[in-house]
Amino acid sequence: MTEHRRKTDSDVMFRDITVLMDLMPVGVRWLNRQGICEYVNRTFVEMFGYSLEEISSLNDWFIRAYPDPAYRNEVMGWYSDKIPRLVRGTIPSPLTAKITCKDGTIKHVIISAHIALGRIIGIYTDITEHAKTTELQLEIEKMFRLTFEGARDAIFWVNTESGILVNCNQAAEEMVEAPRNEIIGRHFTMLHPPDITDKITALFEKVTTAPDPKEDIEAEILSRSGRRLPVLIRTSITQIGETSIVQGIFLDISERKSAEKALVDSCTLLQKTLSSLNESVFIVDTATRVILDCNVTVESMFGYARNEIIGRHTSILHVSEEMSRIFGEEMRKGYREKGLFETEFKMRRKDGTSFNSDHCVMPICDENGTYVSHVCVVRDISLRKRAEDAIRMSEARYRAMVDAFDGFIYICSQERRIEFMNKRMIERTGYDATGELCHKALHDLETVCPWCVNERVFRGETVQWELQSPKDGRWYYISNTPIRNTAGIMSKQAMITDITVRKQAEQDRAALEAQRMMNDEQRQFLGLVSHEIRTPLAVIDGAAQLIHMNAPRESSSFTQAERIRGATVRLSNLIDSCLTDERLSAGGWLPDMRMHEIAKIMASAAEQAQAATRIHIIAFEHSGLPDRFNCDAMLIKVMLGNLLDNAVKYSPDGGKISLRGTGLPGGGVCMEVSDTGIGIPADQQERIFKRFYRTWQVSGVVGAGLGLHLVKKIAEIHGGTVTCTSTLGSGSKFSVTLAPTV
């Protein structure tokens, strides 16, 4: 046989084999020993979608069929292990694999390998449907286990023949407070308290013998800790293999039992509440209007005992049959329009007396929406009616007070219509403009007033202002206040008061303030002038002292020098008095209180006064003065200077002037200045300490009327007093008492 003939026969045989392969229901793939794919049958292409060209090499097939690298390595490991064995003549065990098709779907297949005609033949059997079914069964079993174990309610399985517990879930373990291995294998009666064993056994027999064993049973579970837990057991019988099982689902109904108890307690409380109400409560048949029930308050409100009134027609509670009929008609009308009925009605007691009452009637409907009965709550409003009468009287008194108010009052609505005007407002307007627009009635304006504050008031703000009327020039204070009526609707109340007198007083106060400021400026000016005078005054005094020291005593120069020095001392005292008055009158000034030798201060004052006069003898004496005394030295000097200067001025004929200092018990000081001058009239002695006051009988004496005023002020600053004793024509004595200060 020639080579050509052999090749032709081989091709024919290969073609016939491929025809047979295409008819096979499994996928077939041929590989040569170099791993090159030479053939895939039609079923292979239909199964996976890959053509021969797309998977011509073993590597191309691995990459496309097993895109996950980890899984690919696992499959390639099988190939690496099994193919060499196959070449050596050992047929390897099949491989169950998941192949990714060209369209992305996954095929579950069994791969077996064989050698024929010098080629490796791979056969791919599609088991996808079987695999899915298996996975579904596994998933269902998993879900059942999860459902069984994860159920919130306890589940127990009991053998119907023996009554032995054969299974339970985790919730059952938690309910019984025992692990599963201590529950399974024991009789079901161990789940329940011993005192109900007979009852539970009878119920179990009933369940296992009944044609329809599904039944809900209320019982109790006894936990390991001894806690009795109420449960509802839902039973059913199922077959597991050849064993009949009673499945019991135990629902914890402790909350429901608590709720039922709470409901019973609530009903009891409701009965007690209804019995304690001040209102009478009736349940009435709507069709017949017969009283079905009532609370005990009926006895105190109407005078009937409950057994006297239950079963009777409601007309016995009305003042007449006619009023009872009217009540019934109005009640049905209220049902139609609002679904309830509320009214005030006069009712009758058993003794025949009547009283005002408030009724609230609520219908009770059946499942078809038909009114079958109603609840009627009756409240005795006799006291409220009396209160309303009292309110009306109060309103009348309020109106009288408003009319007597010395001002104008009006109230307007949010629509700017006048709701009320007091008597004076009506008089000012000329008529009662209630109901009219406020801007038209009060100001004769066609539109809203430019200054209108209604919007602010209706936002809850109280708006107040003052204005001067261009009509009469008088000032008015206007207070706009939001108010609400009994229905809660807001209005604006305007109260207008004539404040012309107050405004005038404010203007007067302003004028006084201006005068005070002017006085302050005058004091400042006085201080400035006094300061400027002191310098030349010191020069004059110094020159006079030099003349006085050098001139012969009998010369006229000596006399004139003494006069000049006396004048400078008096002028200096006057300046000190003015400046001291300015300081004391200014706010915020405080005295400079220090410890001083009070005797030295008094001696210095006497010497200074003596230097200013030749015709007077200034005598200073003291006894018991404290070594040091707390005071303002400058003020004490001014005070003593004023007292001694007055003694000199008001003793024109000369004479003796005494300055005496005496210590007082407790550390105080008394200073006395006495003279033999003209004296002070008795009727002027109380006024001489007033500011700017001077005695009337003195003429030609320089003074500002500040000296004694300052003496009193300085004494008061030191916690002391000043007094005057004087006899007209014989002289005066001024006594200053100073208290010790810390």
Secondary structure, 3 states (H helix, E strand, C coil): CCHHHHHHHHHHHHHHHHHHHHHCCCEEEEECCCCEEEEECHHHHHHHCCCCHHHCEHHHHHHHHCCCHHHHHHHHHHHHHHHHHHHCCCCCCCEEEEEECCCCCEEEEEEEEEEECCEEEEEEEECHHHHHHHHHHHHHHHHHHHHHHHCCCEEEEEECCCCEEEEECHHHHHHHCCCHHHHCCCEHHHHCCHHHHHHHHHHHHHHHHCCCCCEEEEEEEECCCCCEEEEEEEEEEEEECCEEEEEEEEEECHHHHHHHHHHHHHHHHHHHHHHHCCCEEEEEECCCCEEEEECCHHHHHHCCCHHHHCCCEHHHHECCHHHHHHHHHHHHHHHHHHCCEEEEEEEECCCCCEEEEEEEEEEEECCCCCEEEEEEEEEECHHHHHHHHHHHHHHHHHHHHHHHCCCEEEEECCCCEEEEECHHHHHHHCCCCCCCEHHHHHHCCCCCCCCCCHHHHHCCCCEEEEEECCCCCCEEEEEEEEEECCCCCEEEEEEEEECHHHHHHHHHHHHHHHHHHHHHHHHHHHHHHHHHHHHHHHHHHHHHHHHHHHCCCCCHHHHHHHHHHHHHHHHHHHHHHHHHHHHHHCCCCCCCCEEECHHHHHHHHHHHHHHCCCCEEEEEEEECCCCCEEECHHHHHHHHHHHHHHHHHCCCCCEEEEEEEEECCCCCEEEEEECCCCCCCHHHCCCCCCCCCCCCCCCCCCCCCCHHHHHHHHHHHCCCEEEEEEECCCEEEEEEEECCCC
